[in-house]
Amino acid sequence: MKPLDVLLAIAVAVIWGMGFVVAKAAMTHFSPILLMALRFAVTTACLAWYFRPPRALLWPLFWISLVSAALQYSLTFNGVRGIDASTAALLVQLEVPFGLLLAWLVFGDRITAKQWLGIVVAFAGAMLIVGEPKLAGDLVYAFLVIAGAFTWAVGQILIKRLGDLGGFRLISGIALWATPQLFVASWLFETDQWRQVATASPPAWGAVLYLGLAMTALAYALWYRLLGRYSINQVMPFLLLLPVTSVAGGILFLGESLTAKIALGGVLAICGVALITIRRRVPIPVLPRSP
């Protein structure tokens, strides 16, 4: 890879990795579902005018958005609200083995012996994290994050059934539906939304802009540029920097700390994902995501 493209690949991992940190900070003011609704509203305003999805696919995109965006982000970020951003970022790595297992069950995709080992190692790491006494009173939040990772994998199966729509049109279509879905979910399950919006500080709105523009629009633009030039095997390993960035950001900016057990579990989870994703010749159909 060219040096500039290496830097861009690192930038994507850093932008996505910092998403948990930025969202965690923003949730001191915004409730989780409302924050995600505002995020996708910004993304829609940025992309929908230029990358409109085909009308024939609007209904399938409704269900894809409901699963892979509205439900998934509601679960994940309600979980992030209750545990450290760094811990959540490590648990989210389960989306890769979940995705591989679902592709095997639904499409009959082949799983190699090394990938099976990676699945076992990743889940062993997650078990270590969940078994940390520090999380004993917050297990419901940890399992919300894990449920979000599983829901994301289900969404990727639905996206794969959709066929090749194009990256930006897909993001635009999902954001177009996810915005009203998340606002409705916030209205049903959260309270005090008008006060949150009316009293939001410039840093809180800055977090919304980061999540909507940098995390979704910019990062995906860079990612699909790289995928257009290089194979998945060349660019996918850079995403292993994502949880590392989240952990470092949580420690530096949020004052979080890692216990030895969570750190070991995180290392196992990342190593398991590495075993799954890094292959020499045959790429695997694992789609990237932003927090």
N, C-alpha and C positions, 0 to 999 in steps of 0.2 A: 504494500500500500504506500502511496505517496505520503510524505510527512504531513502535508496539510490535511489529508483525509484521516490520518491517524489522530491528529488533533481534534478533528470534527467528531470522530467516533468517541474519543474520550469526553468531549464536550456533551454529547448526547447522554452518556452514562451519568455524568455529573449533574446535568440539568434534571434528569429523571430522578436521580438519587436524592437530590436536595428537595424534591417534592414533598416527601414525608415530613421533613424538617419545617418547610414553609407552611404546610397544611397544619401541622401540630401547633405552630405558633399562632396561625390565624384562628384556630379553634378556641383560643382564649377569648375571642369576641364573637365569631360566627359559630352557630351550631353546625354539625358536620354535613348534614344533607343540604342545608341552605348554602353552605360554602361550595359544595359540588355543583349545585344548580347555578350559582353565579359564575362558577368556572366555565361551565359549558355554554352559558349565555354569552360570555366573552368569545369563546371559540366559534360559536355560531355566527356572531356578528362579524368575525374576522374572515371566515371561510365560506359561509353559505352563499354569498353573492357571486363567488368565483368558481366554486366547485359544487354544482348542484347535482344531487343523485338522480338517477332516472326515476320517473314517476311510477313505472311498473314495479320498482323495488321498494317503494316507500313503505308498503305494508310489512314485507319481511324485515326491513330495517327497524320498524317499530318494535318488533319482538326482540331483535338483536340488541337494540338499545335498552330495552327493558331489562334484559338479563345481564348484558356485558357492561352496562353503564349505570343505569338507575339502581338496580338491585346490588350489583357488585360494589359500586362506590359507597352506597349506603352502609353495607355490611363492613367493608374495609375501614372506612374512616370513622364510623362509630366505634370500631375496635381501636383505632389509633388514638381516639380521644382518651381511652382508659389505660393505655400502656405506653411505654417509651416509643418514640418514633423509630429508634434504632432497632429495638426488639421487633416491632411490627415489620420493618423492612426485611429482616431476616426470615420471619415467618412467611412473608409474601413469596419467597422463593419457591414455595410449594406449588405455585401455579405451573411451573415447568413440568415436574413429574405428574401432576394432575392432568395437564394437557396431553402429555405423552400417553398416559393410561387411557384417557378417553378416546384419543385417536386410534389406539389399538382396539378398544372395544367397539367403536362405532364404524371405523373405516377399515379395520383389519391391518393397520400399519404395523410393520415389523419392528420389534424392539430387540436390539442386540443384547448380548450378555453384559457388555460394559454399561449399557443404559439401564438394565435391570439393577446392576450394582449401584449405579448412580441414584436410582429411585429409592433403594433401601437406605443408602447413606443419607440422602436428603431427609427422608422421614425420620431416621434415627436422630438427626440433628434437631428436627422440630420437636421430637419427644423430649430431648434434653432441655430445650428451651422451655417447653410447657411445664416440665417437672421442676423448674427452678422455684424454690420456696418464696422468692421475691414476688412471684406472680400468683401465689396461692389464693389471694383475695380478688384477683383480676382475671381469672381464667376465662370468664365469659367474654371479656374483650379479646383475649388471645384467640379464642375459638371463632369469634366474629371475623377476625382477620383471616384465619384459615378458611372459613366459609366463603369469604370474599375471593380468596385465591381459587377455590374450587369453582365458584360461579364464573370467574373470569375464564377458566378453562372451558366451561360449557359454552360461553359466548364465542370462544374461538372456533368451536365445532360448528356453531351456527354460521359464523362468518365463512368458514371453509365451504360449507354447503352452498353459500351464495355465489361462489365463483369469483373471478377476477374483476372487481369493480374499479380498482385503482385506489391508491392510498388516500389521497386527499378527498376524493369523492366519498369514500367510506367514512372517514373521520367526520366530514361535513354532515353526512346523512345521520350518523349516530348522534352527533352533537345536536342536530336539529330536533330529534325526538327526545333525547335525554334531558334537554333543558326543561320542557314542560313536565315531563315525568318526574324529575327531581323536585321541581317546585310543588307539584301535587303531593309528593311523598313528604316534603317538608311541612306542608300545610296539615297533613294527616297526623304526623308523628312528632312534630316540634311546635314550639310556641315562640311568641315574641319576635317574629321575623321583622316586622316593620321597625321596631326599636333598634334591632341590630343593624339594619341597613341605614337608618337615619343617623345613628350615632357612631358609625364606623370611622375609625381614624385613617389618615393617609397610609400608614404602614399596613393596616388591614386590607385596604383596597389595593395596595401594592402587591400583597400576597395573592389576591384574586387575579390580578393581571398576570402575575408570574405563572399561576396555575393554568390560566386560560390561553395565554399567548406563548410564553416560553415553553411550558411543559407539553402543551398539546400541539399548537401550530408550528412553532419554530423547531422543536426537537424532532417531530415527525418529518418535517421538511428535510432536515439534515439526515435523518435515518434513511428515508427512502432515496435520497441522493446517493448515499453509500451503497444501498442495496442494488441500485441501478448500475453501479460501477464494479462491485465486487461480489463474491459469493457469500452466502450466509455463513459458511465456515470461517471466513476471514473477519467478518464484522461482529457476529454473535458473541464471541468471547469477551469483547469490550464491555458487554452488559454485566459481566461479573463485577465490574467496578461499581455498579449501582448500589448494592447493599453496603459496600465499603464506604461509599460516599455518604449514605444515610447515617451509618454508625458514626463516622467522623463528624458529620454536621450536627448530629444529636448531642455528641459530647462537647463540641466546641461552642455551639450556639444556644443549646437548650439546657446545658448543665447535666445531661444524662450520664449514667455510668453503667458499665457492663460488668456483671459478675463473671467469674471464671466459667461457670456452667453455661451461661448464655453465650459467652464468647466461643466456647468449644462447640456448642450446638450450632452457632452461626457458621463456624468454619466447616463443620460437617455438611451443613445445608448447601453452602457455596460450592464445596468440593463435589457434592452429589450433582448439583446443576452443571458443573464443569464436565463431569463424566458423561452427562446426558447430551450436552450441546456441542462439545468440541469433538469433531470427527475429521478425519483426514480427507476423505473423498466424497462421501454421500451426505448432502445436507439434510437436515430434519425440518419438518414443517412446524416449528415453534414460533409463534408470532410475538413481537415485542409489545410492551404496554408502558403507559405512564401512570404514576400514582395518582 
